């Protein structure tokens, strides 16, 4: 059994920020496990730092159903209090239903704009003047769950994908920590009507300020 499970597919920047925040006792979670759907820098980092890590290589399965079964069983055995998804894929309705109000997702757009895959790429192609980042509960839809928090930042002329990702994930990491704090301290409750927006990101007054520069550096690695 673990307090927190993080689902990873990519570089692991948000995973490192979560782990660092736990080291600093900023987050009210004591144990962390990692589940990856591929071998990636995030899973490599987790193993190198001795976090329990399960790699369920999606390409090694005959079909999506078999992968979903193994993911379900892995999470069921760990029974985490909170699941943070940074997966580059959509979770099955069966998994979402098994962990109601326990799963949150990080999405690199200002939802409801550009839900689904490649949201940042679509934002950059769009004529809008802003980039965004959203942390939300996961429901049975595609990026349709109740929103815990959002940030927005202006586009910059000549933005590359790497430039834009760097900026939004810096703020997005802090937004994610705030959402996790809210959930951990039971201040953020999923609304019954399914519609609630806490609005702009804010930082709680529990001593997080001293760690902000350090956490920003984690995001920039």
FENKA-V343960 format. One record per pair of residues at least 12 apart in sequence whose ideal C-beta (glycine too) atoms are under 10 Angstrom apart, sorted by the first residue. I is the first residue (numbers start at 1). J is the second residue. Records with the same first field share a line. If there is no record, write none. Layout:
I: J ; J
//
This chain:
1: 31 ; 33 ; 77 ; 78 ; 79 ; 80 ; 81
2: 29 ; 30 ; 31 ; 32 ; 33 ; 34 ; 51 ; 52 ; 75 ; 77 ; 78 ; 79 ; 80 ; 81 ; 82 ; 83
3: 22 ; 27 ; 28 ; 29 ; 30 ; 31 ; 32 ; 33 ; 78 ; 80 ; 81 ; 82 ; 184
4: 18 ; 19 ; 22 ; 27 ; 28 ; 29 ; 30 ; 31 ; 32 ; 33 ; 34 ; 78 ; 80 ; 81 ; 82 ; 83 ; 84 ; 180 ; 184
5: 31 ; 32 ; 33 ; 34 ; 35 ; 52 ; 54 ; 74 ; 75 ; 78 ; 79 ; 80 ; 81 ; 82 ; 83 ; 84 ; 85 ; 99 ; 102 ; 103
6: 18 ; 19 ; 32 ; 33 ; 34 ; 35 ; 36 ; 42 ; 46 ; 51 ; 53 ; 80 ; 82 ; 83 ; 84 ; 85 ; 86 ; 87
7: 34 ; 35 ; 36 ; 37 ; 42 ; 56 ; 71 ; 74 ; 75 ; 83 ; 84 ; 85 ; 86 ; 87 ; 88 ; 89 ; 91 ; 103 ; 105
8: 34 ; 35 ; 36 ; 37 ; 38 ; 40 ; 41 ; 42 ; 43 ; 45 ; 46 ; 53 ; 55 ; 84 ; 85 ; 86 ; 87 ; 88
9: 36 ; 37 ; 38 ; 40 ; 42 ; 43 ; 58 ; 85 ; 86 ; 87 ; 88 ; 89
10: 36 ; 38 ; 40 ; 41 ; 42 ; 43 ; 86 ; 87 ; 88
11: 40 ; 41 ; 42 ; 45 ; 86 ; 165 ; 169 ; 221
12: 34 ; 36 ; 40 ; 41 ; 42 ; 43 ; 44 ; 45 ; 46 ; 86 ; 221
13: 41 ; 42 ; 45 ; 86 ; 165 ; 166 ; 169 ; 170 ; 172 ; 173 ; 218 ; 219 ; 220 ; 221
14: 42 ; 84 ; 86 ; 106 ; 169 ; 172 ; 173 ; 176 ; 177 ; 218 ; 219
15: 32 ; 34 ; 36 ; 41 ; 42 ; 43 ; 45 ; 46 ; 49 ; 51 ; 84 ; 86 ; 173 ; 218
16: 42 ; 45 ; 46 ; 49 ; 173 ; 215 ; 218 ; 219 ; 221
17: 169 ; 170 ; 172 ; 173 ; 174 ; 176 ; 177 ; 214 ; 215 ; 216 ; 217 ; 218 ; 219 ; 221
18: 32 ; 34 ; 84 ; 86 ; 173 ; 176 ; 177 ; 180 ; 215 ; 218
19: 32 ; 34 ; 45 ; 46 ; 49 ; 51 ; 218
20: 173 ; 177 ; 211 ; 214 ; 215 ; 217 ; 218 ; 219
21: 173 ; 174 ; 176 ; 177 ; 180 ; 181 ; 208 ; 211 ; 214 ; 215 ; 218
22: 180
23: 211 ; 214
24: 207 ; 208 ; 210 ; 211 ; 214 ; 215
25: 206 ; 207 ; 211
26: 177 ; 180 ; 181 ; 204 ; 206 ; 207 ; 208 ; 210 ; 211 ; 215
27: 82 ; 177 ; 180 ; 181 ; 183 ; 184 ; 208
28: 81 ; 82 ; 180 ; 181 ; 183 ; 184 ; 185 ; 186 ; 206
29: 80 ; 81 ; 82 ; 180 ; 183 ; 184
31: 51 ; 52 ; 78 ; 80 ; 81
32: 46 ; 49 ; 51 ; 52 ; 80 ; 84
33: 46 ; 51 ; 52 ; 53 ; 54 ; 74 ; 75 ; 77 ; 78 ; 80 ; 83
34: 46 ; 47 ; 49 ; 51 ; 52 ; 53 ; 54 ; 55
35: 52 ; 53 ; 54 ; 55 ; 56 ; 70 ; 71 ; 74 ; 75 ; 78 ; 80 ; 83 ; 85 ; 87
36: 53 ; 54 ; 55 ; 56 ; 57 ; 58 ; 86 ; 87
37: 55 ; 56 ; 57 ; 58 ; 59 ; 61 ; 67 ; 71 ; 87 ; 88 ; 89
38: 55 ; 56 ; 57 ; 58 ; 59 ; 60 ; 87 ; 88 ; 89
39: 55 ; 57 ; 59
40: 55 ; 88
42: 86
43: 55 ; 57
45: 221
52: 78
54: 70 ; 71 ; 74 ; 75 ; 77 ; 78
56: 68 ; 69 ; 70 ; 71 ; 73 ; 74
58: 70 ; 71 ; 87 ; 88 ; 89
64: 89 ; 90 ; 92
65: 92 ; 94
67: 89 ; 92
68: 91 ; 92 ; 93 ; 94 ; 95
69: 92 ; 94 ; 95
71: 87 ; 89 ; 91 ; 92 ; 94 ; 95
72: 91 ; 92 ; 94 ; 95 ; 98 ; 99
75: 91 ; 95 ; 98 ; 99 ; 102 ; 103
76: 95 ; 98 ; 99
79: 99 ; 102
80: 99 ; 102 ; 103
81: 99 ; 102 ; 183 ; 184
82: 99 ; 101 ; 102 ; 103 ; 104 ; 179 ; 180 ; 183 ; 184
83: 95 ; 96 ; 99 ; 102 ; 103 ; 104 ; 105 ; 138
84: 103 ; 104 ; 105 ; 106 ; 135 ; 138 ; 176 ; 179 ; 180 ; 183
85: 103 ; 104 ; 105 ; 106 ; 107 ; 138
86: 105 ; 106 ; 107 ; 176
87: 105 ; 106
88: 117 ; 118
89: 117
90: 105 ; 116 ; 117 ; 138 ; 141 ; 142 ; 143
91: 103 ; 105 ; 138 ; 140
92: 140
93: 139 ; 140 ; 141
94: 140
95: 138
96: 137 ; 138 ; 139 ; 140 ; 141 ; 145
97: 139 ; 140
99: 138
100: 137 ; 138 ; 139 ; 190
101: 137 ; 138 ; 139 ; 145 ; 146 ; 183 ; 188 ; 189 ; 190
102: 137 ; 138 ; 183 ; 190
103: 136 ; 137 ; 138 ; 139 ; 145
104: 135 ; 136 ; 137 ; 138 ; 145 ; 146 ; 148 ; 176 ; 179 ; 180 ; 183 ; 188
105: 134 ; 135 ; 136 ; 137 ; 138 ; 139 ; 143 ; 145 ; 148 ; 176
106: 133 ; 134 ; 135 ; 136 ; 169 ; 172 ; 173 ; 175 ; 176 ; 179
107: 119 ; 120 ; 132 ; 133 ; 134 ; 135 ; 136 ; 142 ; 143 ; 145 ; 147 ; 150 ; 172
108: 120 ; 121 ; 123 ; 131 ; 132 ; 133 ; 134 ; 164 ; 165 ; 168 ; 169 ; 172
109: 121 ; 122 ; 123 ; 126 ; 128 ; 130 ; 131 ; 132 ; 133 ; 134 ; 143 ; 150 ; 168
110: 123 ; 128 ; 130 ; 131 ; 132 ; 133 ; 134 ; 147 ; 150 ; 151 ; 152 ; 153 ; 168
111: 132 ; 133 ; 134 ; 135 ; 136 ; 143 ; 144 ; 145 ; 147 ; 150 ; 197
112: 134 ; 143 ; 144 ; 147
113: 126 ; 128 ; 130 ; 132 ; 134 ; 143
114: 126 ; 128 ; 132 ; 143
115: 134 ; 141 ; 142 ; 143 ; 144
116: 142 ; 143
117: 142 ; 143
119: 132 ; 133 ; 134 ; 143
120: 132 ; 133 ; 161 ; 164 ; 165 ; 168 ; 169
121: 161 ; 164 ; 165
123: 155 ; 159 ; 164 ; 168
124: 155 ; 159 ; 160 ; 161 ; 163 ; 164 ; 165
126: 155
127: 155
128: 155
129: 152 ; 154 ; 155
130: 152 ; 153 ; 154 ; 155
131: 151 ; 152 ; 153 ; 154 ; 155 ; 156 ; 159 ; 163 ; 164 ; 165 ; 167 ; 168 ; 171
132: 150 ; 151 ; 152 ; 153 ; 168 ; 171 ; 172
133: 149 ; 150 ; 151 ; 152 ; 153 ; 167 ; 168 ; 169 ; 170 ; 171 ; 172 ; 173 ; 174 ; 175 ; 176 ; 201
134: 147 ; 148 ; 149 ; 150 ; 151 ; 152 ; 172 ; 175 ; 179 ; 197
135: 147 ; 148 ; 149 ; 150 ; 151 ; 172 ; 175 ; 176 ; 177 ; 178 ; 179 ; 180 ; 182 ; 183 ; 188 ; 198 ; 201
136: 148 ; 149 ; 150 ; 179 ; 197
137: 179 ; 183 ; 188 ; 190 ; 191 ; 194 ; 196
139: 190 ; 194
141: 194
144: 194
145: 190 ; 194
146: 188 ; 189 ; 190 ; 191 ; 193 ; 194 ; 195 ; 196 ; 197 ; 198
147: 179 ; 195 ; 196 ; 197 ; 198 ; 199
148: 175 ; 176 ; 178 ; 179 ; 180 ; 182 ; 183 ; 188 ; 190 ; 196 ; 197 ; 198 ; 201
149: 172 ; 174 ; 175 ; 176 ; 178 ; 179 ; 182 ; 188 ; 197 ; 198 ; 199 ; 200 ; 201 ; 202
150: 171 ; 172 ; 175 ; 197 ; 198 ; 199 ; 200 ; 201
151: 167 ; 168 ; 170 ; 171 ; 172 ; 174 ; 175 ; 178 ; 200 ; 201
152: 168 ; 171 ; 200 ; 201
153: 167 ; 168 ; 170 ; 171 ; 172
154: 167
155: 167
166: 219 ; 220
169: 219 ; 220
170: 215 ; 216 ; 217 ; 218 ; 219 ; 220
171: 201 ; 216 ; 219
172: 201 ; 219
173: 215 ; 216 ; 218 ; 219 ; 220
174: 201 ; 202 ; 203 ; 208 ; 211 ; 212 ; 215 ; 216 ; 219
175: 200 ; 201 ; 202 ; 203
176: 201
177: 201 ; 203 ; 204 ; 208 ; 211 ; 212 ; 215
178: 198 ; 201 ; 202 ; 203 ; 204 ; 208
179: 198 ; 201
181: 203 ; 204 ; 206 ; 208
182: 198 ; 202 ; 204
185: 204 ; 206
187: 204
//
